Amino acid sequence: MRTDQNVASLRSTHTAPMVFGAGAAIGVLGGMIGLGGAEFRLPLLIGLFGFAALSAVILNKAMSLVVVLVALPARLVAVPAAEVAARWPVAVNLLAGSLLGAWAGASWAVRMRSSTLYKVLAALMVLMALALVVTHTTALGTLDLPLWAQVSAGVVAGFGIGVVAAIMGVAGGELLIPTIVLLFGEDIKTAGSLSLLVSLPTVLVAFARYSRDGSFAVLGANRRFTMVMAAGSIAGAVLGGLLLGAFPDVVLIPALAVILLVSAVKLARHN
């Protein structure tokens, strides 16, 4: 595993425009499917910029937080705050599990051996690829569960999503949106806004756990890198949002899924 000093010397060869451009490219990919793109940014941080697995996860989490903070006000313009607030039981139900999951996931990540974490990240990349394909190629209905089962399933699903989001450093919208549609019957637009409300506290809990570990120092050592890439991600997401629908899902979704699967293979083989 590279030390922080080794990684710092490697990163010094990458200019701010390159870092911004990489973030923008990721943002465009995410924006075209209505997400933040953090699942695509993680393998880039490891493969292109040379960060070790845990450092990449923490940096990815920081950028995901910035993107969520920017996206939330914009999202509330599209879906009125009063309409989202009326669905507060959905957010509370998922948060009951996701907050615990985020703490648990971050705890497991900092204790894993680096070689194990790479393999876990590879497996989660495959999960994200499957979620992407299912969400965008099938008509999601509602499971129509009785209230007690719906609440229980919401807590369990929230816990699992919190774990995945913490370990990968993502906001979790890729999994939250279809969960909200399936369990609670919300439309995609409302589900997107609710996912941001759930993501924000979930990300903060994971951060609180990571801050107790020495690896969190990677943020202080790479503050400028993080902010430049986050700015690129936001700019790219805006552009990607404008391109929404420009490419047919039948072409775009399989291509993005392949990117995730190729990234998964590379992470699994990472030494």
Residue, then its C-alpha position, 0 to 999 in steps of 0.5 A: m500500500r502506498t504511503d501518503q508521501n508516495v501518493a503526494s509525489l505522484r499527484s504533483t504531476h497532475t495540474a489543476p485543469m486536469v483535476f477539474g476536467a476529470g471531475a467535470a467528465i464524471g459530473v457529466l456522466g452522472g448528470m446525464i442519468g440524474l445522479g452525482g457520479a461518485e461511483f465513477r469518480l472512485p475508480l478514477l481517484i484510485g487508477l488515475f490519481g494514485f490514491a490508496a483505497l481508503s484515502a480515495v473513499i474518504l476523498n470521494k465522500a468529501m466530494s459527494l458531500v459538496v455535490v449533495l449540498v449544491a444539488l439540494p437547493a436546486r432540487l427543491v426548486a424543481v420539487p417544492a419544499a412543502e411537497v418534499a416535507a409532506r413525505w417526511p415519514v419516508a425520509v425518517n424511515l430510511l434514516a433510521g437504518s442509513l445512519l446506523g449503516a453509515w457508521a457501521g460501513a465506515s467502521w468496517a472500511v477503516r479496519m479492512r486490510s487494503s487488499t480486502l477493501y479493493k475487492v469489496l469496492a469491486a463487488l460494490m461496483v458490480l452492485m452499482a452497475l446492476a442497480l443502474v441497469v435495473t433502475h433505468t431499463t425497467a418500469l419500477g412498480t410499488l411492492d404494496l406492503p403492509l405498513w409494518a413490513q414497509v417500515s421494517a423493509g425501509v430500515v433494513a434497506g436504509f442500513g444496507i444503503g448506508v453501509v454501501a455509501a460509507i464504504m464507497g464514499v458515495a451519496g447513495g442516490e443510485l440505491l435510494i431512488p429505486t428503494i423509495v419508488l419500490l417501497f413507498g410508491e413515490d414518483i422518480k422526481t420526488a424520490g430524487s429529492l427525498s434521496l438527497l434529504v436522506s443522503l446528507p445526514t448519512v454522509l455526515v455520519a460517515f464523515a464523523r466516523y472517518s474523522r476518528d481515524g488517522s486516514f482522515a488526514v488525507l483531506g487536509a493534505n489534499r484540500r485544494f485537489t478535493m475542491v478543484m475536483a468537486a468544482g469540476s464535478i458540479a460544473g459537469a453535473v450541470l452540463g450533464g443535466l442539460l444533456l439529459g435525454a440527448f442520448p437514448d437510455v438503450v445506448l447510454i445505460p449499457a455503456l455506463a454499466v460497462i464502465l462500472l464493470v471494467s472499473a470493478v475488474k481493475l479494482a479487484r486486480h489492484n495490487 
